[in-house]
Amino acid sequence: MSLIVQKYGGTSVGTIERIRNVAARAIAAHKEGHQVVVTVSAMSGETNRLVALVEAITDHYNKREYDVVVAAGEQISIGLLAIAIENQGVPARSYLGWQVRFRTDSVYSKARILEVESERILADLAKGMIVVIAGFQGIDEEGNVTTLGRGGSDTSAVALAAALKADRCDIYTDVDGVYTSDPRIVSNARRLDRISYEEMLEMASLGAKVLQIRSVELAKKYNVPLRVLSSMEEGGGTLLTEEDELMEKVIVSAITHNRDEAKITVLGVPDKPGVAATIVGALADANINVDMIIQNISASGETDMTFTVPRGDYQSALEVLDQPVKSIAAREIRGNKSIAKVSAVGVGMRSHTGVAQKMFAALSKEGINIQMISTSEIKISVILDEKYMELAVRTLHDAFELDKDAGDRVNN
């Protein structure tokens, strides 16, 4: 008998009929002899509705009370799912995050899980029950309800699987796996049968919306086999696992894109110690994440510093930087919101050369100018004009022949 954790997102439980479908999937696994724990999100649109209620009162809300409100959506979905499972003849028990004690820190609206207490769940599983648990929520040391941030149910599921030492964690979504690129942009994008944790971490950080990045981090840390599947149709999905020999031979596994980017350039920065820390530190104090950074020093000794921030933080970043830039006597701030990031990801880059040359040559052939470049062991990212983003994605997908399966690309 194996123990399986299944996670279903808001779309998968968005209607009563879909809740019945989820119940049937959980029961099918149960009848195959598995112990089954199901984690669910709030019904589709419910969290947005609750957030809107809070914001209708004030934009300056207490985050503790915000979490109390937005955590309410999962209570409805777990109760309805447990009822649906029992209605189909299998005993079930639902629990909120604080009842089975997802212990978290006290960073409201983006809390991190510290520990999952599993005794109550294991006791119910031993009685032959399907256990249904609210994702996205937990409880801090003082007994306050906390939430894990958008997409937090993925993290809840993986944390559960790690705590229960589950044989597998299945993440059911409205897509049937992880693709070589966004099928809405690349018509011949191909579903990957397997992908490494590291590649998925890069893809999630670079704009792929399939999994919350923290869930992938947890899966890698605790070596939890993780599958991404569709709740709407049958199929094998995509398995996230450790690297294997074939993965390392494939140079590029996927092309990702992200429109949520804005570029800021501080011109005429004095070339002396501490100025970069002043600029980046001001943004960090305002909880604005800085991504790609380029610094150029001219012959005159002045420095131009260019970096990217999330597009939603663009205006705030300009306001935050006004005083620090004046304090270091920089000449000017310029910005651009009409940019996008396109990235090539693959563990095979560690052992293969020429990836950057091939990528840049393909973009150049299409007349696409590169504004910024960032690299790691397994990814190359470029910033370019947003109007060229979809063309760039399709161009690179073709250049690296990602429409072919891994075996064909290795053999060729």
C-alpha positions in Angstrom: 0.0 0.0 0.0 1.4 3.4 -1.0 0.5 6.8 0.4 -0.4 9.5 -2.2 -1.0 13.2 -1.7 -3.3 14.7 -4.4 -3.6 18.5 -4.8 -6.4 20.2 -6.7 -6.4 23.9 -7.6 -9.3 26.3 -7.7 -10.3 25.5 -11.3 -10.5 21.8 -10.5 -13.0 22.4 -7.7 -14.7 25.4 -9.3 -18.1 23.8 -9.6 -20.1 21.1 -7.9 -19.7 18.8 -10.9 -15.9 19.3 -10.8 -15.9 18.6 -7.1 -17.7 15.3 -7.8 -15.0 14.6 -10.4 -12.2 15.2 -7.9 -14.0 12.9 -5.4 -14.2 10.2 -8.0 -10.4 10.5 -8.7 -9.6 10.3 -5.0 -11.9 7.3 -4.6 -10.3 5.6 -7.6 -6.9 5.8 -6.0 -8.3 4.6 -2.7 -9.9 1.6 -4.3 -6.6 0.7 -5.9 -5.3 0.2 -2.4 -3.6 3.5 -1.8 -3.9 5.7 1.2 -5.1 9.1 -0.1 -4.7 12.6 1.3 -6.3 15.4 -0.8 -5.3 19.1 -0.5 -7.5 21.6 -2.2 -7.6 25.3 -2.9 -10.6 27.6 -2.6 -13.2 27.3 -5.5 -12.1 29.3 -8.6 -12.6 33.0 -8.0 -13.4 32.7 -4.3 -10.1 34.1 -3.0 -10.3 37.0 -5.4 -13.8 37.7 -4.1 -12.6 37.7 -0.5 -9.6 39.9 -1.3 -12.0 42.4 -3.0 -14.2 42.5 0.2 -11.1 43.4 2.3 -10.0 46.1 -0.2 -13.6 47.5 -0.4 -13.2 48.5 3.2 -9.6 49.9 3.0 -6.3 49.7 1.2 -4.5 49.9 4.6 -5.7 46.7 6.3 -4.2 44.7 9.1 -2.5 41.7 7.5 -3.5 39.4 10.4 -7.2 40.1 9.7 -6.6 39.9 6.0 -5.4 36.3 6.5 -8.5 35.5 8.6 -10.7 36.6 5.7 -8.9 35.0 2.7 -8.3 31.7 4.5 -12.1 31.2 4.6 -12.4 30.0 1.0 -10.7 26.6 1.6 -13.1 25.8 4.4 -16.0 25.6 1.9 -14.1 23.5 -0.7 -12.8 20.9 1.8 -16.2 20.5 3.4 -17.9 20.1 0.0 -15.3 17.6 -1.2 -15.5 15.5 1.9 -19.3 15.4 1.5 -18.9 14.4 -2.1 -16.5 11.6 -1.3 -18.8 10.2 1.4 -21.8 10.5 -0.9 -19.9 8.1 -3.2 -19.5 5.5 -0.5 -16.1 6.2 1.0 -15.5 7.7 4.5 -13.8 11.0 4.5 -12.7 13.7 7.0 -11.8 17.3 6.3 -9.4 19.5 8.3 -8.4 23.2 8.2 -4.7 24.0 8.3 -4.8 24.9 11.9 -6.6 21.7 12.9 -3.8 19.4 11.6 -1.4 22.2 12.5 0.6 23.5 9.6 2.9 25.4 11.9 4.2 28.6 10.2 6.0 31.8 11.0 4.0 35.0 11.5 4.7 36.7 8.2 1.0 37.1 7.3 -0.1 36.6 3.6 3.2 34.9 2.8 4.0 32.7 5.7 6.5 29.9 5.5 5.8 26.4 6.9 7.9 25.3 9.8 6.4 21.9 10.6 3.4 19.7 9.7 2.0 17.6 12.5 0.9 14.3 10.9 -0.4 12.1 13.7 -4.1 13.0 13.2 -3.9 12.4 9.5 -2.1 9.0 9.8 -4.7 7.9 12.4 -7.6 8.6 10.0 -5.8 6.9 7.1 -5.3 3.8 9.3 -9.1 3.8 9.6 -9.6 3.7 5.9 -10.6 7.3 5.4 -9.7 9.7 2.6 -8.4 12.8 4.4 -9.1 16.2 2.9 -7.0 19.2 4.0 -7.2 22.9 3.3 -4.2 24.2 1.4 -2.8 27.7 1.6 -3.3 28.1 5.3 -1.6 27.4 8.6 -1.2 28.7 12.2 1.6 30.5 13.9 3.0 29.9 17.4 0.5 32.4 18.9 -2.5 30.6 17.4 -3.1 33.1 14.6 -4.4 32.0 11.2 -1.8 32.5 8.5 -1.8 32.1 4.7 1.1 31.1 2.4 0.6 33.4 -0.5 -1.0 32.9 -3.9 -0.3 29.3 -5.1 0.3 28.3 -1.6 -1.8 25.1 -1.9 1.0 23.6 -4.0 3.4 24.2 -1.1 0.9 22.8 1.4 0.6 19.6 -0.7 4.4 19.1 -1.0 4.9 19.8 2.7 2.3 17.2 3.6 3.9 14.7 1.3 7.3 15.3 2.9 5.8 15.0 6.5 3.9 11.9 5.7 6.8 10.4 3.7 4.3 9.9 0.8 5.3 7.8 -2.1 4.1 10.5 -4.5 2.6 14.0 -4.7 0.2 14.6 -7.6 -0.6 18.2 -8.5 -3.8 18.4 -10.6 -4.3 21.6 -12.5 -6.1 22.8 -15.6 -3.0 21.9 -17.8 -1.8 18.3 -18.4 1.8 18.9 -17.5 4.9 21.0 -18.0 5.5 22.1 -21.6 8.6 23.1 -23.6 7.0 26.5 -23.9 3.6 28.2 -23.5 1.3 26.4 -26.0 -0.7 29.6 -26.4 2.4 31.1 -28.0 4.1 28.1 -29.5 1.6 25.8 -31.3 4.1 22.9 -31.5 5.1 23.1 -27.8 5.5 19.5 -26.4 4.6 18.2 -23.0 7.6 16.9 -21.1 7.4 13.5 -19.6 10.1 14.3 -17.0 11.9 17.4 -15.8 14.5 17.9 -13.1 13.7 19.9 -9.9 16.4 22.4 -10.9 15.0 23.0 -14.3 11.5 23.5 -12.8 12.8 25.9 -10.2 14.4 28.0 -12.9 11.2 27.9 -15.0 9.0 28.8 -12.1 11.3 31.8 -11.2 11.3 32.9 -14.8 7.6 33.1 -15.4 6.2 29.6 -15.8 3.0 29.5 -13.8 2.5 25.7 -13.5 3.8 25.4 -9.9 4.6 27.8 -7.0 8.4 28.0 -6.7 8.3 27.2 -3.0 6.6 23.9 -3.7 9.4 22.9 -6.1 12.0 23.9 -3.5 10.4 21.7 -0.9 10.1 18.8 -3.3 13.8 19.0 -4.2 14.8 19.4 -0.5 12.9 16.4 0.7 13.2 14.4 -2.6 9.4 14.2 -3.0 8.4 12.7 -6.4 6.1 15.3 -7.9 3.7 14.9 -10.8 1.8 17.6 -12.7 -1.4 16.3 -14.2 -4.7 17.6 -15.6 -7.9 17.2 -13.5 -9.9 17.5 -16.7 -8.5 14.7 -18.7 -6.5 11.5 -18.4 -2.7 11.4 -19.0 0.6 10.7 -17.5 1.5 14.3 -16.9 5.0 15.5 -16.1 7.2 13.9 -13.4 9.6 16.2 -11.4 12.6 14.2 -10.2 16.3 14.2 -9.8 18.5 14.6 -12.9 19.2 11.5 -14.9 21.6 10.8 -17.8 19.2 11.7 -20.6 18.3 15.0 -19.0 22.0 16.0 -18.9 22.4 15.2 -22.6 19.5 17.4 -23.6 21.0 20.9 -23.9 17.8 23.0 -23.6 14.6 21.7 -22.1 12.3 24.7 -22.3 11.9 28.3 -23.3 10.1 30.5 -20.8 8.8 34.1 -20.9 7.8 36.8 -18.4 6.0 40.0 -19.1 6.1 41.1 -15.4 9.3 43.0 -15.8 10.3 46.7 -15.8 13.8 48.2 -16.3 15.3 51.0 -14.3 18.7 52.7 -15.1 20.5 55.0 -12.8 22.9 57.2 -14.9 26.0 58.9 -13.7 26.6 56.9 -10.5 29.9 57.9 -8.8 32.4 55.0 -9.0 33.0 54.6 -5.3 32.2 51.9 -2.6 28.7 51.8 -1.2 26.7 53.4 -3.9 25.3 50.1 -5.3 24.4 49.1 -1.7 22.6 52.4 -1.3 20.4 51.9 -4.4 19.7 48.2 -3.9 19.3 48.5 -0.1 16.6 51.2 -0.5 14.6 48.8 -2.7 15.1 45.9 -0.3 13.8 48.0 2.6 10.7 48.7 0.5 10.3 44.9 -0.2 10.9 45.4 -3.9 12.8 42.5 -5.5 15.7 43.3 -7.8 16.4 40.7 -10.5 18.9 41.3 -13.3 21.6 43.8 -12.7 24.2 45.3 -15.2 26.8 47.9 -14.2 28.9 49.7 -16.8 31.9 52.0 -15.9 32.8 54.7 -18.5 36.2 56.1 -19.2 35.3 59.2 -17.2 34.8 57.1 -14.1 31.0 57.4 -14.0 28.8 54.3 -13.7 25.5 53.4 -15.2 23.5 50.9 -13.2 20.6 49.0 -14.8 18.4 46.5 -13.1 14.9 45.0 -13.4 12.0 44.9 -10.9 8.5 43.5 -11.0 6.3 45.6 -13.3 3.8 46.1 -10.5 6.5 47.7 -8.3 7.9 50.0 -11.1 6.3 53.3 -9.9 7.0 52.5 -6.3 10.6 51.8 -7.1 11.1 55.1 -8.9 9.6 56.9 -5.8 11.7 54.9 -3.4 14.9 55.7 -5.4 14.4 59.4 -5.6 16.1 60.3 -2.4 18.9 57.7 -2.4 19.9 58.7 -6.0 20.1 62.3 -4.9 22.1 61.4 -1.9 24.8 59.7 -4.0 24.8 62.5 -6.5 23.8 60.3 -9.5 22.8 62.3 -12.6 19.5 60.8 -13.6 16.9 57.9 -13.4 15.3 56.4 -16.5 12.8 53.6 -16.7 11.0 51.3 -19.2 8.0 49.2 -18.6 7.7 47.8 -22.1 10.1 45.0 -21.8 9.9 41.2 -21.3 12.3 38.4 -20.3 12.8 35.3 -22.4 14.9 32.4 -21.1 16.3 29.1 -22.2 16.5 26.5 -19.5 18.3 23.1 -19.4 20.6 21.1 -17.1 22.6 20.1 -20.2 24.0 23.6 -20.4 26.5 22.6 -17.6 28.3 20.2 -20.0 27.7 21.7 -23.4 29.1 24.9 -25.0 27.7 27.2 -27.7 24.2 27.6 -26.2 24.5 31.4 -25.8 26.0 31.8 -29.3 23.1 29.8 -30.8 20.5 31.7 -28.8 21.9 35.2 -29.7 22.4 34.3 -33.4 18.8 33.1 -33.7 17.4 36.3 -32.1 19.7 38.4 -34.3 18.5 36.7 -37.5 15.0 37.9 -36.6 16.2 41.5 -35.9 15.5 41.2 -32.2 17.8 43.4 -30.0 19.0 42.2 -26.6 19.0 44.8 -23.9 20.3 42.8 -20.9 21.7 39.3 -20.4 21.8 37.1 -17.3 23.1 33.5 -16.9 23.4 30.7 -14.4 24.6 27.1 -14.8 21.4 26.0 -16.4 19.7 29.1 -17.9 20.3 32.1 -20.1 17.9 35.0 -19.8 17.6 38.1 -22.0 15.6 41.3 -21.7 14.1 42.6 -24.9 11.4 44.9 -26.2 8.0 43.4 -25.1 6.6 43.6 -28.7 9.2 41.0 -29.8 8.6 38.6 -26.9 6.3 36.1 -28.7 8.5 36.1 -31.8 11.6 35.5 -29.6 9.9 32.6 -27.8 8.9 30.9 -31.1 12.3 31.6 -32.6 14.2 30.0 -29.8 11.8 27.0 -29.5 12.5 26.3 -33.2 16.3 26.9 -32.9 16.7 24.3 -30.2 14.2 21.9 -31.9 12.0 21.6 -28.8 9.2 20.2 -30.8 11.2 16.9 -31.0 11.3 14.5 -28.1 14.4 14.3 -25.9 15.7 11.1 -27.5 15.6 12.5 -31.0 17.4 15.7 -30.0 20.1 13.7 -28.2 20.6 11.4 -31.2 20.8 14.3 -33.6 
